[in-house]
Amino acid sequence: MDIQTTKIELAKQLLNTDNEAILKKIKDILINSSEQNNVVAYTIDGKSLSAEEFQSELYLAEKEAENGNYLTSQELDNEIASWNK
């Protein structure tokens, strides 16, 4: 099956469905695939970040560190140890 035939068949199926969940998933896939070329990083929960968003996150992280909002490695070790108790 060639690409044009696949597109036509997919378009027909899209036009014939009333399932909003399926339409939303397809929309998300299409949006994400067009954004994939601009993705430079991902958050810990999987959200893709553009270069601009990534720079913004870095700036915020640097500001937090400058303001003392961080854990030392010893503090982190202590916190992790408390999870296992």
Protein Blocks (a to p, Z undefined) as FASTA:
>chain_A
ZZklmmmmmmmmmmmpcbfklmmmmmmmmmmmmmmmmpcbdcfkopacdfklmmmmmmmm
mmmmmnopacdfklmmmmmmmmmZZ
